[in-house]
Amino acid sequence: MYNFTYHRASGLRQATNLLGKLDEAKLLAGGQTLLPTMKQRLAAPANLVDLNKVEGLSGIELQGRALVIGAMTRHAEVASSPVVQQAIPALAHLAGLIGDPAVRHMGTLGGSVANNDPNADYPAACLALAATIITTKRKLIADEFFTGLFETALMPDEIVVKVSFPLPKKAAYEKFRNPASRYALVGVFVAKRPSEIRVAVTGAGTSGVFRVPAFEEALKKRFSPKALDGLGVPADGMSSDIHGGAEYRAHLVGVMAKRAVAAAME
Amino acid sequence: MSATGIGAAVRRKEDYRFITGKGQYTDDISRPGQTHIHFLRSPHAHAKITSIDTASAKTMPGVLAVLTGADLAGDKIGNLICGWMIHSKDGTPMKMAPHPAIAHGKACYAGDPVAVVIAETLGQARDAAEKIEVDYEVLPAVVDPAKTQEAGAPQIHEVAPQNTIFQWHLGEAAAVDAAFASAKHVTKLDIVNNRLVPNAMEPRAAIGEYDSGTQNFTLWNTTQNPHVARLVIAAFVGMAPEHKLRVIAPDVGGGFGSKIFIYPEEVVCLWASKKVGRPVKWVCERAEAFLADAHGRDHVTHAELAFGEGGKMTALRAKTIANLGAYMSTFSSSIPTYLYATLLSGQYDLPAIYCEVDAVYTNTVPVDAYRGAGRPEATFVVERLVEVAARELHMDPVELRRKNFVKSFPHQTPVIMNYDVGDYDASMRKAMEIADVNGFAARRREAEKRGKLRGLGYSTYIEACGIAPSQAVGSLGAGVGLWESAEVRVNPTGSVEVLTGSHSHGQGHETTFAQLVSERLGIPIENVSIVHGDTDKVQFGMGTYGSRSGAVGMSAIVKALEKVEAKAKKVASHLMEAAESDIVFKDGQFTVAGTDKSAAWADVALHAYIAHKFTGAQLEPGLKEGAFYDPTNFTFPAGCHICEVEIDPETGSTTIVGWTAVDDFGTIINPMIVEGQVHGGIAQGVGQALMENAVYDKDGQLMSGSFMDYSMPRAENLPPLKIDTTVTPCPGNPLGIKGCGEAGAIAAPAAVINAITDAIRTENLAMPATAPAVWAAVRAAAPALAAE
C-alpha cells in the first residue's frame, strides 16, 4: 500500500467538500474492493475520505411503497433485516449471497453500486427493481445510473446517500457463483412490478449489468418459466474468461432467468 | 489401550497454543535490528535481462542494499539444486540447468526474482523496488508441456536441447508389447493431471541472521525438513559450513510438500543478512506465493490397459510428459519417476508394465512434490483406466477390480515395488456397505425425477509411503538417505523429552509421538514433550513428507525407547539389588520377577542421575539414548473411496452427495488425527478434481494467480464424509504403521471423475471438472440432456 492521507468525514457536506477540494480523493465505504486493491498497489489514491462516521447514512426503512436503504448499510444488515425479508425477500437473499461473512459485515450497498463491478450483485437488483439512487445532488434511476464497466453517472464530488427500491409484486434473484471469487458468474434478477416486468443480468455482459427486453416481453405475456422456452441471449456481448466462455454464460442467463421466475412464483 | 496410549483419540496437545494465538510462526519472530526484504520479480515469463539500474533505488529512504544476481555470483553463492539424479534411457544424466537464487542474465518464468531490496521497513523496500530499472528483451515463452519439446519451441536452457530434462523409462517394453499384441481388449485414455498451487495456510517466510562475532548464520524458516535445508545451503549453495549454520523451523502452518524444498528466498535472506550486517526478514504475500511456491502435478499422459480373457489385466503402458517448470526444484525429478511409475500397478496383479516419462522445462513456476507427489497422478491413471475399461467391457467395476486385485503377499510388481501386506477386497467390501451401493440405483432414479444426473465412482488406490530404505532410494538416484533419527532424554524426575528429525507442520506429532512414549513408558502424556525443528537441538533428521513420520520417525523413537528401557533396567537392577535379567518393566513399574520388590519409573530415572547405587565402572550415569532407524521397505497404505455425485445438467455443476473412505493405514496411533488427515486429503483431492487449476496464458502469465481466480475447495463442496478403516499391520516396522497423510489426495480425484463420468455417460472430461467443463461434456455427448 502506498502512503495516503486519511480524512474522517463527520458529515456529508464535509465529505463532499473534501472530495471536491482534494487531489485524487476516493471515498472509503466498506472498503472491501478498495482496500485490497490498494494493498496490492493497484490503486493509489492520495486521499481517502472515510464515510464510516457520517451520521444518517445507514438504515433500512419502509417508506410507503418503497424500501429505502442507506448507502452505508452493510450487506449483512440487509440480509438479516426482517423489514427487507418481508418487503423484498429477493433483496435480502441477494445480500446474503455476496462474498463471505467478513465481506458482508463490512461491504455496503452504496459502495457496491458506486463501484459498479460487472460481476457484483446489487446492480442487478437496482436495475430490475427500477431503484432510484439518491445522491447528494440528485435522484437517478438505475437505468441512468449504471453506465458501463465500473462506471456510473456519479460526478466526482457526488456521493450516494441512499437507494429507494419500489416494492415489486414478485421478485427473485438467482446467482451462479464464480467458485473462486464468489462474485456472480451470472446473476439474474427478475422483478414483476405493477406496471412492468424487468429482467436484469449481472456477471455476464461485457458492458456490465443489462436488461433482457425479449425475456421481459415474454414474461409480461405470461409470468412463467415456460414463457422463456426457446428464448436466449446471444453469446456475442457476453464476457469470456477462465471461469466460463461466452457461450456458457449466455446459456446460464437463460437457465438462471427461468429459475428466478420459478422462484418468484413460489 | 490406555487413555493416552496407542489407539486413543487424544486431543492434540499443540492445539491449545494454536487456537489461543500463542503459536510461534516465523512471522511472529522479530529479531533485534531486523530489516525487511522485497523480491522484485520478472513480469515476463522468458526474457533476457539486458541491464539492471539500481542507482535511484539505492537512494530511496530506508534502503540498506539493493542486490542483483550479479552480486550473488560475485560472492560465489552457489546455485540451487535438484537432489535426485535421474538418468535417461540412453544413460545420460538429467539436464539440470543452473538455478541461481536471483536470476542472472535471463529470467525464465514470470515471478523469477531479478533483484532484491533490503530496507528498514517493508513499505520502503517495496517503494525502492519500483525505482529499479530493469531492461528486458522479451523472448517467446512456452508453457504447455506437450508443446515444449517441439522443433521451434523457445529454448529455455542451453544444457537442455528441446527443453528436455530426461527421457526415462521403467518396466519391460517387450513384455508389454507382446501382451498388447494378444490382448482381447485395450482401453486407452488421454489424461491431463492439472497443475495445482499448494496454498498452505501459512505463507512461506524466512529470517536470515549473521553473527559477525562467531561467523554463525541462523535461518528461521517455514520448512518441513530443517536439516536437509541446512545440508543443501551449506554443501551446495556454499553459504557457510554446516556447523556454522543453524536452521530453525518454528511452528509451521501447513506444507503439503511445498515447504520441503530449498528456495531462493531463504538463501537470499541469509546472504543479505551478512551483506547488511543485520537480520533480514521475508514473509511471502499470498499473491506472491502463487509465483514463489513450487506448484504440483502438471502431467500429460497417454495410457493403455490390456485385457485377456474375462477381464483379466495383462499389461499397462503409459507415456507421460511431466512439466517441471523453469528450473529443477529440490526433489522435482523423483516425483514423475520413482514416486509415479512405480505405483502404476495399483492394487492389481498386472504382469507387465512399461512407462516412459519425459521431464521438460517450460516458462512456468517450478513444479515439485505436492501432497501425494506422483502417487495421485499414478492412481488417477490406473483408476480411470479401470473404470473406463469396466464400462467398455460392460462389467461391474467392482467385479473387474476384484478379479484383478493382488490377493497374496508379498507381491512383487513389475515396477520395483514389493507390496508387503494388504487386503484390498476387505476395504472395498466395507466401503460398499457403508456407501449403500445396493441402494444407488434407486437413488439415481429418484434424482432423474428431479432432473439431476447421479453417478457413483470408485477409487481403489495404493500408495508407497515411508520413502525408504536408504540403500534402495540411493540406488534409484536419491542424493540423501531416508531414515529417521530420534533421541529420548529422560529427566531426573522421569519426564521425557523426545528429539525427532521429523517435523510437524499440522500433523500433530506433539500428540501422537507423546502417545507412543506414554504407552511404552507408562507415564502420563503430559510428562512428555516433543522437540523438533531446530538443527542445534536435533542432531540430524530427514523431515516430514511422504507420510513418513509415523512409519519411519516413530520407529526411530521406538528404537531409542528400547535402548532407554534397557538402560533403565540396569539402573533398576542396582536400585533393587537384583539381577538385570530378573527386572520386568510394565506400566511404568520395574519389578523383580518372583518378588514384591518394585520401583517406579521416576525413581529409576532419578537414580540414573544421582548414581548412588552403582559405580561409574558398573554403569554410566544418565538416561538418554539415540537411534537411527532405516526401514526395510516402503509401506503400502491402500483403500477404497466411493464418491457419489449429482450433476445439474442445465448448469453442469457437480454436487458431491456422498463420500465413503475405507483406508488401511495399518496400526493407527490416534484415530481422530487420522480422520482429520483423511478429511483434508479428500478436500484437496476434490479441489483438484472439481476446481483447482493453475492456468497460464500463452505468454506465460499465470491467469489464476490469486484466490479471486484460483478456486480452493470449501466446506460446502464436501458432504459429511464417512470414514472407516480396515487394518493389516505393516510387517516392516515395529509399530505396524503405514501412513495416512496423503491417502485422501491420492484417492479422491479418480473417485470424483469416475462418478461424474458415470453420471454423464461420457469419458471425455478433463480435470478440473468445472461447471462449464461438465456442461460442455454433457452437451457434446448428449445434446438433449444439456438443452434447457
Interface residues (C-beta under 8 A of the other chain):
Chain A: M1 Y2 N3 Q40 R41 F176 P179 A180 S181 D229 I242 H243 G244 G245 Y248 H251 L252 G254 V255 K258
Chain B: G123 R126 D127 A287 E650 T651 G652 S653 M691 N693 V695 M703 S704 F707 M708 D709 Y710 S711 M712 T770 A771 P772 W775 A776 E788
